[in-house]
Structure formats: C-alpha cells, structure tokens
C-alpha cells in the first residue's frame, strides 16, 4: 500500500485545453484561442505528469561523439530521377530524414508520393513501405496503373494503428517509408481522436525516432487548413526535417513545389510540375511556362526577372486600376505582399505623379507563383502606372529594381543572371537601377536602360501617350 501511494504521488494527472489550430495550451476552456484568434478550437486533453526523475541508462551514460570524427558519407543523399524534386530538397533526400509534404485536397500529394516510391523501387534492391491510412490496397493499385507503376518492391500496408505500424517497420528494412497521411494514424494510449494535436505530435515523434535510429528516410503527407497552413500544431513543422508545400490552382494543370523548411538545403528553391494523366511531369523551362499567355506590350502588364533560390524565373505581373465607385479605394494583391503593394502605391502617388488616391488597385502574378523579393518593386510599379495612364509597356522590356520611400531605385542581387535569363527568352531591353555596377557588361543582344528613380523608370519603360488639348487642335 505504501509503495502504491508513492507511485500515485509520483504521477499527477491534469486537464489542459489545446487549440487544434495552433497548438497553444490553456489551463481552462476558452471560446476563442488567444494565440491564433480562432473560435471553438480548444479541445480537452488529460496530461500525466511524472514527478520521478529520469534515470540514465547504463548503456548510454558514456556515449559522447566528437563532431570532427563524424563521417557524413553514411548520410549520403538519395537522388531521384525527378530533378525538380531534387532541387527543392537541396540535392536529394538525406538518409534518416523526415519530410512533410502538404497541400490542398486533390492537389497531387499522393500522386507525387507514389512516383517517388516508384523511383526508389527502380534502384537496385529498392524497397518501399507505403502506409496507407486513407486508401485501400485496391484503390492504390488503380492509381498506380493509371501512373504506369508496376508496384514491384512497393509494399502497401493499409493501417492506421501506429503501434502496428511501428511493429511492422521494426520487422522490415526498407529504403523509404511513406505515411499517407499523418492525420489518419493514431496511438491507443494517447488521448484524442486521429488528427488531434496530441495524436499528430506523438505519431510524428515515433516516426522521427525510428528514422534517426534506422537511417531510413520517411515521407509524411499532411492536410492543410482553409487558410493554407498545415492542419495540426505548428510544432509538427518543428519536429520534421523538411516541410514541402505543393501548390496550384484547381483550374490549372501546373503545380509548384516549394520548401518552407529544410535543414539540409535552401528554402528558396521551387519546383514546377504539370499534372497530366500519367502523373506529375516536371517542367524543364519554368520561365516559358509563366509567360505562355503573355502579350508583348500589353497595357497593365510587365515582365520581371525574379530569383527563386539559384534559379532565375521570368514572371508576368498584371495590374488594373479603376476609379473607386464608393468608399475608400481598395488594394487587392494576389501573389505579391499586400504591404509591399501599399508602399509602391504610396510612392507612385507622391514621387511619380500617379494619382492613386481615388483608384482601386489590383495586382496579380500569373501562373500561381508568389513573388516576395523587393526586386519586383519596379515591375509592379510599371504595371500599375501602365494601367493608370493607359499606356502600354515598350515591347520586349523587362524591369527589375527595389523602390525606396523617396522614389529612388536600389540595386538587386545577382542582376547578371536575371538579365541573361531575359535575353535567353528573347527580351531586348531591361530597365535596371542606375546604381547597378555590372549591368552594362552582362548579356549581349539586350539593351540596358538605367534609371535613378521611379519617375525616370516610367519614362523609359512606358510608351508616350499623346493627348491633344483644345488649343493644340485650334
């Protein structure tokens, strides 16, 4: 009896309320989460607190490894025949890493995971264990036949109980493990339904520990919320090694794979795919894809050479201005930062004489890509001014530069690569900041026009519009 009482004193059970959107814990129930401001998202959970101090196991008490003696050859990357995926991963998949791929329903996550699994099985003695919690074996077989995958070396395990999954993985030695999806698996000794905060976190931690111990990489598929964030706690992103987002429009066949976190490479790389009947096909020339509907010299449209990681991309930026019918003028941005749009609109009004104080301004980046770097400021400003003045951009012109609050143009990094990409696609003129040092020595066959401020750039980039006055007519 005395021993049992001590055990009860060492363990204490308390009730906490966890937000299913951001993972914030609260000691009492709240109608609205004070962390993410979402309503009715706190769920009751019981937590067992063990007051007994942790004991150090004798077999691990003296395990210390000097960093200089660690050989990284044992953690070589696994290169896929899909170059766009290798680019986003930083050169390939690192052994023992856990990769989370997320996206909207029907965007192609399971299709990409099947293609990745097929690429592993085509290597020598390649084996993949595919944990399917959403589809049956027959459904996966139908998808594989449509993608032209024979399934040799691909072992399907339709299971949602995480204990059974871990027991099965301990009995096998695969080259890759795929879990589709993490919201469907659960642990019986953890409170909460599948997909809840505790379940997602604990299941991912089990997979992480197994991956680090075995050296086998793990791909995890995850759902997203209506706002585009990964469903479940933000802690899930901190647990895994790599977080990938598969993005695209429902009416568009193109998909963009971008990295939000990568412990083994850059997070600025993007991969471009096209969804076809046989799966996701990588796009070899993304700049041409983003400009496939571009009309040279169209009103309210400019081309900007952006930089995504190490890759220069040419994107089309469209703008539309219209007189505000009622209320204050609105600013709508799609693909560009909203606050950046406000800054550019204010500079155009104050420094370039483009009166946008009573104009609704709408800016859109075609192709579904998001442009976040300040180098696109000049292109956005030219598109807005082109729409406002009803003057088209000079045909064959691209523009790149950062705009300051006083209207000055500031240089951008790796200007040479941007201009070379524009010249390769047939553009003949590029407007750059006057402070750029090496702009005149880059690509041949393309004219470099230098501008010191936004007003000068508009004079160089837009065709002049002739408006006759009454005295001129007389």
Phi, psi and omega per residue, in radians:
X1 nan -0.715 -3.112
X2 -1.166 -0.692 3.114
X3 -1.131 -0.705 3.116
X4 -1.126 -0.662 3.119
X5 -1.111 -0.675 3.101
X6 -1.114 -0.679 3.123
X7 -1.118 -0.682 3.129
X8 -1.168 -0.605 3.131
X9 -1.225 -0.514 -3.136
X10 -1.298 -0.400 -3.132
X11 -2.036 2.342 3.139
X12 -2.302 2.325 -3.123
X13 -1.849 2.203 3.093
X14 -2.262 2.786 -3.123
X15 -1.847 2.243 3.078
X16 -2.237 2.793 3.118
X17 -2.034 2.143 -3.028
X18 -1.969 2.316 3.096
X19 -1.286 2.235 -3.139
X20 -1.366 -0.053 -3.126
X21 -1.787 -0.793 -3.083
X22 -2.051 -0.176 3.096
X23 1.509 0.119 -3.137
X24 -1.236 2.412 3.131
X25 -1.735 2.466 3.121
X26 -2.334 2.434 -3.140
X27 -1.251 -0.301 3.128
X28 -2.400 2.823 -3.101
X29 -1.276 2.443 3.088
X30 -2.279 2.469 3.105
X31 -1.214 -0.514 -3.141
X32 -2.288 2.257 -3.130
X33 -1.200 2.249 3.132
X34 -1.358 -0.137 3.118
X35 -1.537 -0.905 -3.095
X36 -1.931 -0.043 3.091
X37 1.145 0.404 3.080
X38 -1.562 2.577 -3.115
X39 -1.634 2.532 3.005
X40 0.915 0.848 -3.126
X41 -2.107 0.048 -3.141
X42 -1.575 2.260 -3.102
X43 -2.105 2.410 -3.120
X44 -1.272 2.372 3.094
X45 -2.453 2.520 3.064
X46 -1.787 2.346 -3.093
X47 -2.131 2.311 3.105
X48 -1.695 2.131 -3.123
X49 -1.799 2.100 3.138
X50 -1.680 1.979 -3.119
X51 -1.464 -0.152 -3.138
X52 -1.264 2.260 -3.123
X53 -1.130 2.538 -3.129
X54 -1.182 2.431 3.134
X55 -1.738 2.428 3.109
X56 -1.500 2.207 3.137
X57 -1.241 2.445 -3.110
X58 -1.077 -0.553 -3.064
X59 -1.342 -0.234 3.136
X60 -2.090 0.085 -3.052
X61 -1.163 -0.547 -3.074
X62 -1.928 0.267 -3.097
X63 -1.413 1.769 3.033
X64 -2.238 2.360 -3.083
X65 -2.164 2.158 3.120
X66 -1.265 2.353 -3.061
X67 -1.087 -0.596 -3.116
X68 -1.144 -0.372 -3.110
X69 -1.705 0.070 3.107
X70 -1.400 2.233 3.133
X71 -1.749 2.063 -3.125
X72 -1.405 -0.076 3.123
X73 -1.105 -0.509 -3.140
X74 -1.294 -0.155 3.112
X75 -2.036 0.755 -3.133
X76 -1.157 2.619 3.141
X77 -1.332 2.584 3.061
X78 -1.719 1.969 -3.114
X79 -1.544 2.336 3.109
X80 -1.696 2.740 3.011
X81 -1.253 -0.012 3.097
X82 -1.702 1.722 -3.029
X83 -1.145 -0.579 3.136
X84 -1.135 -0.631 3.085
X85 -1.218 -0.722 3.098
X86 -1.052 -0.661 -3.126
X87 -1.107 -0.784 -3.105
X88 -1.217 -0.612 3.134
X89 -1.318 -0.177 -3.132
X90 1.627 0.371 3.131
X91 2.079 -0.107 -3.129
X92 2.518 3.124 -3.107
X93 -1.586 2.201 -3.129
X94 -1.426 2.396 3.132
X95 -1.093 2.380 3.123
X96 1.380 0.118 -3.132
X97 -1.559 2.726 3.091
X98 -2.032 2.086 -3.062
X99 -1.984 2.202 3.090
X100 -1.815 2.135 3.083
X101 -2.013 2.216 -3.042
X102 -2.273 2.823 3.130
X103 2.989 3.020 -3.139
X104 -1.146 2.737 3.078
X105 -1.042 2.334 3.110
X106 1.372 0.166 -3.101
X107 -1.367 -0.379 3.109
X108 2.114 0.353 -3.126
X109 -1.133 -0.869 -3.124
X110 -1.150 -0.601 3.091
X111 -1.109 -0.787 3.121
X112 -1.134 -0.690 3.135
X113 -1.145 -0.644 3.087
X114 -1.170 -0.697 3.115
X115 -1.165 -0.659 3.071
X116 -1.125 -0.751 3.117
X117 -1.082 -0.717 3.129
X118 -1.127 -0.640 3.118
X119 -1.134 -0.630 3.113
X120 -1.219 -0.732 -3.111
X121 -1.184 -0.353 3.126
X122 -1.385 -0.218 3.045
X123 -1.349 2.996 -3.099
X124 -1.167 2.153 3.135
X125 0.981 0.532 -3.135
X126 -1.339 2.272 3.122
X127 -2.316 2.446 -3.128
X128 -2.277 2.348 3.024
X129 -1.827 2.086 -3.075
X130 -1.896 1.842 3.119
X131 -1.484 1.934 -3.077
X132 -1.887 1.959 3.090
X133 -1.783 -0.132 -3.089
X134 -1.942 -0.558 -3.077
X135 -2.106 2.622 3.081
X136 -1.429 3.006 3.131
X137 -1.106 -0.654 3.135
X138 -1.156 -0.692 3.117
X139 -1.152 -0.708 3.086
X140 -1.154 -0.595 3.096
X141 -1.123 -0.726 3.113
X142 -1.108 -0.725 3.110
X143 -1.144 -0.726 -3.128
X144 -1.117 -0.682 3.105
X145 -1.124 -0.659 3.109
X146 -1.150 -0.571 -3.136
X147 -1.526 -0.059 -3.128
X148 1.333 0.519 -3.134
X149 -1.772 2.167 -3.109
X150 -1.368 -0.477 3.072
X151 1.579 0.140 3.093
X152 -1.200 2.187 -3.111
X153 1.457 0.001 3.129
X154 -1.842 1.947 -3.047
X155 -1.832 2.098 -3.108
X156 -1.616 2.340 3.094
X157 -2.289 1.597 3.140
X158 -1.340 1.642 -3.060
X159 -2.582 2.524 3.094
X160 -2.030 -0.253 3.109
X161 -1.372 2.041 -3.036
X162 -1.173 -0.534 3.095
X163 -1.097 -0.745 3.096
X164 -1.167 -0.636 3.123
X165 -1.114 -0.800 -3.122
X166 -1.168 -0.651 3.098
X167 -1.115 -0.678 3.121
X168 -1.196 -0.686 3.140
X169 -1.177 -0.584 3.102
X170 -1.148 -0.393 -3.113
X171 -1.581 -0.135 -3.075
X172 -2.144 2.896 3.083
X173 -2.283 1.251 -3.118
X174 -1.388 2.963 3.030
X175 -1.609 -0.299 -3.138
X176 -2.754 2.524 3.070
X177 -2.151 2.332 3.117
X178 -2.108 2.264 3.091
X179 -2.039 2.016 -3.070
X180 -2.280 1.686 0.077
X181 -2.217 3.018 -3.082
X182 -1.244 -0.348 3.126
X183 -1.324 -0.157 -3.102
X184 -1.775 -0.318 -3.112
X185 -1.528 2.742 -3.075
X186 -2.663 2.828 3.034
X187 -2.045 2.317 -3.065
X188 -1.198 -0.507 -3.100
X189 -1.544 0.142 3.113
X190 -1.954 2.315 3.119
X191 -1.225 2.587 3.097
X192 1.913 2.664 3.122
X193 -1.382 2.834 3.062
X194 -0.986 2.343 -3.091
X195 1.673 -0.134 3.109
X196 -1.349 3.005 -3.068
X197 -1.020 -0.928 -3.077
X198 -1.100 -0.738 -3.103
X199 -1.118 -0.819 -3.115
X200 -1.097 -0.753 -3.093
X201 -1.161 -0.819 -3.093
X202 -1.215 -0.696 3.114
X203 -1.123 -0.704 3.123
X204 -1.177 -0.658 3.101
X205 -1.125 -0.669 3.091
X206 -1.082 -0.788 3.128
X207 -1.136 -0.662 3.138
X208 -1.120 -0.805 3.136
X209 -1.089 -0.694 3.129
X210 -1.177 -0.694 -3.130
X211 -1.137 -0.744 -3.139
X212 -1.171 -0.621 -3.117
X213 -1.297 -0.698 -3.064
X214 -1.581 -0.361 -3.084
X215 1.366 0.224 -3.132
X216 -1.683 2.212 3.115
X217 -1.237 2.637 -3.100
X218 -2.250 2.261 3.001
X219 -1.784 2.285 3.123
X220 -2.115 2.281 3.063
X221 -1.674 2.392 -3.118
X222 -2.347 2.606 3.106
X223 -1.450 2.918 3.060
X224 -2.146 2.755 3.096
X225 -1.454 -3.130 3.134
X226 -1.150 -0.379 3.118
X227 -1.545 -0.025 3.127
X228 1.622 -0.027 3.123
X229 -1.476 2.788 3.141
X230 -1.176 2.224 -3.141
X231 -1.148 2.319 -3.097
X232 1.953 -3.028 -3.056
X233 -1.276 2.667 3.026
X234 -1.113 -0.376 3.123
X235 -1.072 -0.409 3.118
X236 -1.084 -0.659 3.119
X237 -1.209 -0.512 3.124
X238 -1.359 -0.409 -3.110
X239 -1.319 -0.816 -3.027
X240 -1.348 2.923 -3.123
X241 -1.540 -0.649 -3.069
X242 -2.328 2.378 3.068
X243 -2.106 2.096 -3.136
X244 -2.037 2.484 3.064
X245 -2.050 2.253 3.034
X246 -1.793 1.983 -3.016
X247 -2.038 2.803 3.096
X248 2.862 2.847 3.104
X249 -1.600 2.569 -3.108
X250 -1.127 -0.493 -3.122
X251 -1.640 0.028 -3.095
X252 -2.011 2.472 -3.115
X253 -1.484 -0.105 -3.087
X254 -1.625 2.530 3.136
X255 -2.215 2.519 3.131
X256 -2.093 2.168 3.103
X257 -1.816 2.059 -3.137
X258 -2.223 2.735 -3.100
X259 -1.832 2.216 3.064
X260 -1.680 -0.356 3.104
X261 -2.708 2.386 3.127
X262 -2.691 1.913 3.128
X263 -1.304 -0.169 -3.046
X264 -2.126 0.207 -3.122
X265 -3.046 -2.979 -3.099
X266 -1.379 2.625 3.066
X267 -1.733 0.129 -3.096
X268 -1.686 -0.091 -3.102
X269 -1.416 2.590 3.048
X270 -2.296 2.628 3.039
X271 -2.088 2.441 -3.088
X272 -1.998 2.250 -3.141
X273 -2.251 2.799 3.019
X274 -2.121 2.234 -3.140
X275 -1.455 2.045 3.136
X276 -2.132 -3.121 3.136
X277 -1.149 -0.408 -3.141
X278 -1.757 0.237 3.089
X279 1.991 -2.817 -3.128
X280 -1.525 2.158 3.125
X281 -1.950 2.260 -3.112
X282 -1.244 2.496 3.130
X283 -1.645 2.053 -3.048
X284 -1.293 -0.537 -3.093
X285 -2.169 1.450 -3.076
X286 -1.102 -0.602 -3.126
X287 -1.058 -0.722 3.109
X288 -1.153 -0.592 3.097
X289 -1.139 -0.766 -3.108
X290 -1.220 -0.345 -3.107
X291 -1.914 0.268 -3.044
X292 -1.154 -0.447 3.133
X293 -1.877 0.188 -3.098
X294 -1.288 2.293 3.073
X295 -1.752 2.062 -3.061
X296 -1.104 2.137 3.119
X297 1.392 0.380 3.140
X298 -1.268 2.626 3.111
X299 -1.269 2.315 3.117
X300 1.348 0.356 -3.134
X301 -2.405 2.352 3.062
X302 -2.397 2.809 3.115
X303 -1.952 2.326 -3.089
X304 -2.158 2.215 3.028
X305 -1.428 1.733 3.132
X306 -1.606 3.064 -3.129
X307 -2.305 2.064 3.069
X308 -1.914 1.689 -3.073
X309 1.203 -2.063 3.121
X310 -1.733 0.075 -3.037
X311 -1.946 2.173 3.018
X312 -1.391 2.338 3.132
X313 -2.237 2.393 3.056
X314 -1.737 2.156 -3.118
X315 -2.186 2.659 3.105
X316 -1.710 2.263 3.097
X317 -1.961 2.184 -3.141
X318 -1.944 2.553 3.125
X319 -2.453 2.608 3.107
X320 -2.457 2.253 3.074
X321 -2.063 2.466 3.106
X322 -2.604 2.640 -3.120
X323 -1.124 2.247 -3.130
X324 -1.132 2.088 -3.073
X325 -1.239 -0.697 -3.139
X326 -2.695 2.661 3.111
X327 1.247 -3.065 3.133
X328 -1.196 2.644 3.122
X329 -1.146 2.567 -3.089
X330 -1.814 2.727 3.037
X331 -2.190 2.117 -3.104
X332 -2.161 2.218 -3.126
X333 -2.195 2.421 3.086
X334 -2.357 1.832 -3.122
X335 1.740 -0.168 3.065
X336 -2.199 2.759 -3.120
X337 -1.192 2.316 -3.083
X338 -1.113 -0.746 -3.141
X339 -1.146 -0.574 3.076
X340 -1.161 -0.650 3.093
X341 -1.118 -0.701 3.088
X342 -1.083 -0.721 3.135
X343 -1.114 -0.810 -3.114
X344 -1.133 -0.699 3.131
X345 -1.107 -0.718 3.129
X346 -1.151 -0.719 3.131
X347 -1.158 -0.698 3.107
X348 -1.081 -0.680 -3.117
X349 -1.236 -0.751 -3.033
X350 -1.519 -0.585 -2.992
X351 -1.897 -0.313 -3.077
X352 -2.098 0.035 3.106
X353 1.240 0.365 3.093
X354 -1.676 1.761 -3.020
X355 -1.314 1.630 -3.121
X356 -1.759 0.195 -3.066
X357 -1.169 -0.381 3.110
X358 -2.123 0.427 -3.065
X359 -2.050 2.355 2.911
X360 -1.329 2.335 -3.096
X361 -2.122 2.171 3.127
X362 -2.141 2.208 -3.137
X363 -2.166 2.371 -3.096
X364 -2.433 2.436 3.017
X365 -1.807 2.086 -3.071
X366 -1.264 2.712 3.087
X367 1.557 -0.065 3.111
X368 1.428 0.098 3.141
X369 -1.495 2.690 3.113
X370 -1.898 2.244 3.134
X371 -1.886 2.051 -3.071
X372 -2.013 -0.228 -3.069
X373 -1.422 2.566 -3.134
X374 -1.145 -0.234 -3.126
X375 -1.092 -0.306 -3.140
X376 -1.517 0.016 -3.085
X377 -1.007 -0.819 -3.073
X378 -1.123 -0.700 3.109
X379 -1.124 -0.690 3.101
X380 -1.134 -0.771 -3.134
X381 -1.103 -0.713 3.133
X382 -1.161 -0.649 3.113
X383 -1.152 -0.720 3.121
X384 -1.146 -0.803 3.139
X385 -1.136 -0.620 3.110
X386 -1.103 -0.726 3.116
X387 -1.227 -0.694 -3.103
X388 -1.178 -0.756 -3.113
X389 -1.525 -0.091 -3.103
X390 0.997 0.687 3.140
X391 -2.126 2.205 -3.093
X392 -1.348 2.736 3.063
X393 -1.260 2.570 3.127
X394 -1.051 2.220 -3.085
X395 -0.976 2.469 3.108
X396 1.385 0.295 -3.054
X397 -1.883 2.382 2.958
X398 -2.078 2.752 -3.096
X399 -2.397 2.436 3.121
X400 -2.595 2.387 3.125
X401 2.830 2.642 3.077
X402 -1.667 2.426 -3.097
X403 -1.801 2.276 3.061
X404 -1.605 2.978 -3.089
X405 -1.179 -0.428 3.095
X406 -1.555 0.095 3.109
X407 1.604 -0.032 -3.128
X408 -1.320 2.708 3.102
X409 -1.777 2.300 -3.103
X410 -1.935 2.599 -3.108
X411 -1.196 2.784 -3.118
X412 -2.129 2.710 -3.128
X413 -1.291 2.664 3.061
X414 0.907 0.844 -3.135
X415 -1.138 -0.576 -3.107
X416 -1.069 -0.735 -3.114
X417 -1.199 -0.630 3.124
X418 -1.128 -0.818 -3.115
X419 -1.159 -0.667 3.118
X420 -1.097 -0.660 3.097
X421 -1.168 -0.677 3.098
X422 -1.136 -0.717 3.111
X423 -1.152 -0.620 -3.141
X424 -1.119 -0.566 -3.128
X425 -1.598 0.163 2.991
X426 1.676 0.100 3.091
X427 -1.338 2.503 -2.996
X428 -1.940 -0.077 -3.048
X429 -2.602 2.446 -3.132
X430 -2.423 2.232 3.096
X431 -1.683 2.154 -3.069
X432 -2.294 2.826 3.061
X433 -1.101 2.506 -3.109
X434 -1.157 -0.383 -3.126
X435 -1.409 -0.020 3.121
X436 -1.249 2.253 -3.013
X437 -1.435 -0.770 -2.962
X438 -1.791 0.240 -3.038
X439 -1.151 -0.545 -3.061
X440 -1.426 -0.081 -3.077
X441 -2.064 0.415 -3.059
X442 -1.667 -1.720 -2.999
X443 -1.639 2.534 3.062
X444 -1.548 2.644 3.112
X445 1.488 0.121 3.108
X446 -2.318 2.290 -3.114
X447 -1.444 2.357 3.135
X448 -1.821 2.042 3.089
X449 -1.881 2.119 -3.081
X450 -1.764 2.358 3.140
X451 -2.282 2.410 -3.126
X452 -1.547 -0.439 -3.133
X453 -2.529 3.076 -3.035
X454 -1.197 -0.641 3.137
X455 -1.116 -0.716 3.110
X456 -1.173 -0.653 3.122
X457 -1.125 -0.649 3.108
X458 -1.173 -0.627 3.092
X459 -1.159 -0.602 -3.129
X460 -1.425 -0.434 -3.011
X461 -1.778 -0.365 -3.095
X462 -1.922 2.514 3.071
X463 -1.232 2.544 -3.120
X464 -1.308 2.391 3.078
X465 -1.837 2.261 -3.095
X466 -1.754 2.006 3.106
X467 -1.978 1.979 -3.088
X468 -1.308 2.324 3.065
X469 -1.650 2.937 -3.072
X470 -1.109 -0.703 -3.139
X471 -1.166 -0.536 3.100
X472 -1.198 -0.651 3.127
X473 -1.161 -0.701 3.124
X474 -1.183 nan nan
